[in-house]
Structures are given as C-alpha cells and as structure tokens.
Amino acid sequence: MVAHVCPWWSVPLTIDPPLRRWLHDPRKIVGPYVKPGMTVIDVGCGVGWFAIPMAAMVGEQGKVIAVDLQRQMLDMLRRRAEKAGVADRIETHPCEQRRLGVDAHADFALLFAMLHEVPDPTRLLGEIHDLLNRGGKLLLAEPPLHVSRKALAREVAAAEAVGFQIVEQPRLRWCRAVVLARTEPGRDG
Ligand SMILES: C[S@@+](CC[C@H](N)C(=O)[O-])C[C@H]1O[C@@H](n2cnc3c(N)ncnc32)[C@H](O)[C@@H]1O
C-alpha cells in the first residue's frame, strides 16, 4: 500500500463517530444530488460512509457503484450494507491505483476526501467524466488539513481540463468542496 493512502486498518478507529455524523451528514451533503432511480458512483468509497446512505436514496430502481483501491474497505462496506439492508443496490468494484476500470453510465459521482491520495488526478477525473451522462454531476470534496485552497484549485483546473464545468461551490463543514458537471453529450447521448 502506498504511504499516502488512508489505510484500511485505521477505519475501526474512525468509523461512525458522532462527530463525523455532525460534520459530514450524508443527507445534507449528497442528498441534493442523489435521486431515486439514479446510478451513482462513489470513488474511494472507504467503508461506505456515503455509499450506504446513497443506496437508500437511489431506491430499489437505482444503483451505487462503490469503488476502492483496498479490498478490505470494500469487504467492510459490504458487511455494513448487508446490515443496513441495501447490499442488493451496491456493486463493489476493486480498482487499480491509476485506473478505475468501471463500465457504466452514471448520473452522479462522488470523490470525498480521496483525490489528494491519487497519483494521477487528471486521469481519474477523465475516467469519471467519461462515465457520466450529460448533465451528470461530480461532487469533489477535500479535507482542509490535507488540501490547501491552492491545491484544490489545481484539482479543479485538472477537472476543467478534462471537460468539467463548475456549477456550484457548496459550503460544507470541514471540507473544501466544488460541484462540477459534464455539459457535453455523455454515454446516454
Ligand atoms: C480518506 S478515505 C475516504 C473514504 C470515504 N470517501 C469517506 O469519506 O469516508 C480515502 C479512500 O480513498 C481510497 N483510495 C485512495 N487512492 C485511491 C485510488 N487511486 N483509487 C481508488 N480509491 C483510492 C482509499 O483506499 C480510501 O478508502
């Protein structure tokens, strides 16, 4: 495992703390973008802080594709999703560090506290752009302790270089965040 990737064994120390619920309430953060019937992709999903609530939000007709580099994260996510009764709506997908390798059409993508861990952000953003339908949104959120304003601006410039446009800069607790959209025709035509 590369040194700067959040290690899977640290998760039991941080999982589900009330502080995180207050800081990063999934209903407030992704609720405005995720609707019933959507296909959403959570890249660097960890143990499913967002993927599991998003599975409830997309409903029986929707799907969450949960992607992570570390299989242990995906195994924990699956166990938690089973407990929550939404495992049938979540597809887990182990990826490589420089390649997602997902084949899907998505309406929404989430990169939460992960892009700064990626060695080639432009490549990853390009892959996500290719997966989105026209009008599909990407919420990019980074932790302020790890990612300065300037570093986020570099990530946003990389996103714009692959075709994304900024549509919103939400104010989220303990995050630097931006919502980007694919405006040209996507895989859905
Ligand atoms: C800080 S954790 C955040 C997890 C989750 N998004 C959350 O907010 O709870 C970062 C996650 O990104 C994953 N990750 C790091 N580099 C990755 C890459 N190149 N491709 C996919 N996942 C990656 C790590 O394994 C880890 O699960």
The ligand as an SDF file (V2000), in Angstrom:
LIG
                    3D

 27 29  0  0  0  0  0  0  0  0999 V2000
   -9.7310    9.2010    3.4390 C   0  0  0  0  0  0  0  0  0  0  0  0
  -10.5270    7.7770    2.7730 S   0  0  0  0  0  0  0  0  0  0  0  0
  -12.1630    8.4430    2.4380 C   0  0  0  0  0  0  0  0  0  0  0  0
  -13.1910    7.3600    2.3260 C   0  0  0  0  0  0  0  0  0  0  0  0
  -14.6290    7.8400    2.0240 C   0  0  0  0  0  0  0  0  0  0  0  0
  -14.7210    8.6010    0.7960 N   0  0  0  0  0  0  0  0  0  0  0  0
  -15.1960    8.6320    3.1810 C   0  0  0  0  0  0  0  0  0  0  0  0
  -15.3640    9.8450    3.0390 O   0  0  0  0  0  0  0  0  0  0  0  0
  -15.4560    8.0120    4.2250 O   0  0  0  0  0  0  0  0  0  0  0  0
   -9.8370    7.6670    1.1160 C   0  0  0  0  0  0  0  0  0  0  0  0
  -10.2340    6.4010    0.3780 C   0  0  0  0  0  0  0  0  0  0  0  0
   -9.7620    6.5010   -0.9700 O   0  0  0  0  0  0  0  0  0  0  0  0
   -9.2170    5.2470   -1.3450 C   0  0  0  0  0  0  0  0  0  0  0  0
   -8.2460    5.4810   -2.4290 N   0  0  0  0  0  0  0  0  0  0  0  0
   -7.0390    6.0730   -2.3630 C   0  0  0  0  0  0  0  0  0  0  0  0
   -6.4600    6.1170   -3.5740 N   0  0  0  0  0  0  0  0  0  0  0  0
   -7.3350    5.5530   -4.4330 C   0  0  0  0  0  0  0  0  0  0  0  0
   -7.3200    5.3150   -5.8490 C   0  0  0  0  0  0  0  0  0  0  0  0
   -6.2670    5.6490   -6.5960 N   0  0  0  0  0  0  0  0  0  0  0  0
   -8.3960    4.7300   -6.4190 N   0  0  0  0  0  0  0  0  0  0  0  0
   -9.4640    4.3740   -5.6400 C   0  0  0  0  0  0  0  0  0  0  0  0
   -9.5350    4.5580   -4.3070 N   0  0  0  0  0  0  0  0  0  0  0  0
   -8.4800    5.1400   -3.7070 C   0  0  0  0  0  0  0  0  0  0  0  0
   -8.5900    4.7090   -0.0730 C   0  0  0  0  0  0  0  0  0  0  0  0
   -8.4080    3.3110   -0.1250 O   0  0  0  0  0  0  0  0  0  0  0  0
   -9.6240    5.1470    0.9700 C   0  0  0  0  0  0  0  0  0  0  0  0
  -10.6350    4.1800    1.1300 O   0  0  0  0  0  0  0  0  0  0  0  0
  1  2  1  0
  2  3  1  0
  2 10  1  0
  3  4  1  0
  4  5  1  0
  5  6  1  0
  5  7  1  0
  7  8  2  0
  7  9  1  0
 10 11  1  0
 11 12  1  0
 11 26  1  0
 12 13  1  0
 13 14  1  0
 13 24  1  0
 14 15  1  0
 14 23  1  0
 15 16  2  0
 16 17  1  0
 17 18  1  0
 17 23  2  0
 18 19  1  0
 18 20  2  0
 20 21  1  0
 21 22  2  0
 22 23  1  0
 24 25  1  0
 24 26  1  0
 26 27  1  0
M  CHG  2   2   1   9  -1
M  END
$$$$
